């Protein structure tokens, strides 16, 4: 993730906006990430549930998805 120091924001605003249009950008203060700037589209996808990623416990996974995961793991280790 690209980072910008908080003190440099006024000098690099254009660079910040350009980077944030592509991917979230960390704003650092005292060299530690404190804030994130991202495009409105990315923010809305994260907050409205339009994001395609989901998290679940393996024990709650539907059978068809579990079989697909097992197959992928087997193929990964078989090809090594």
C-alpha positions in Angstrom: 0.0 0.0 0.0 1.3 3.4 -0.9 1.9 5.8 2.0 2.0 9.5 2.3 3.2 11.4 5.4 0.5 13.7 6.9 2.9 16.6 6.8 3.4 16.2 3.0 -0.3 16.2 2.1 -0.5 19.8 1.0 2.5 19.5 -1.3 1.4 16.1 -2.7 -2.4 16.3 -2.9 -2.5 15.5 -6.6 -0.2 12.5 -6.2 -2.4 11.3 -3.3 -5.6 11.5 -5.3 -4.0 9.8 -8.3 -2.8 6.9 -6.1 -6.1 6.6 -4.2 -8.0 6.3 -7.5 -6.0 3.1 -8.1 -5.9 1.6 -4.6 -6.3 2.6 -1.0 -3.5 4.8 0.3 -2.2 5.0 3.9 -1.7 8.4 5.6 1.1 8.2 8.2 1.7 10.2 11.2 5.0 9.8 13.1 5.8 7.0 10.6 2.7 4.9 11.6 -0.3 4.4 9.3 -3.2 6.3 10.8 -5.8 6.9 8.1 -6.7 5.5 4.7 -7.8 7.4 1.6 -9.6 5.5 -1.2 -11.9 6.1 -4.1 -15.6 6.6 -3.4 -16.4 3.6 -5.5 -14.1 1.4 -3.4 -15.6 2.8 -0.2 -19.1 2.2 -1.3 -18.3 -1.4 -2.3 -16.9 -2.1 1.1 -19.7 -0.5 3.0 -22.7 -1.6 1.0 -21.8 -5.2 0.7 -21.1 -5.1 -3.0 -17.7 -6.5 -2.4 -17.4 -10.1 -3.8 -15.3 -11.3 -1.0 -16.9 -13.1 2.0 -15.4 -14.7 5.1 -16.8 -17.9 6.6 -15.8 -20.6 9.0 -14.8 -23.8 7.2 -17.3 -25.8 9.1 -20.1 -23.5 7.8 -19.0 -23.8 4.2 -21.5 -25.2 1.7 -20.6 -28.7 0.6 -20.0 -27.8 -3.1 -17.6 -25.0 -2.1 -15.9 -27.3 0.4 -15.3 -29.9 -2.3 -13.9 -27.3 -4.7 -11.6 -26.1 -1.9 -10.4 -29.6 -1.2 -9.8 -30.2 -4.9 -7.8 -27.0 -5.2 -5.6 -27.9 -2.2 -5.0 -31.5 -3.5 -4.0 -30.1 -7.0 -1.7 -27.6 -5.4 0.2 -30.1 -3.4 0.2 -32.8 -6.1 1.8 -30.5 -8.6 4.8 -29.7 -6.4 
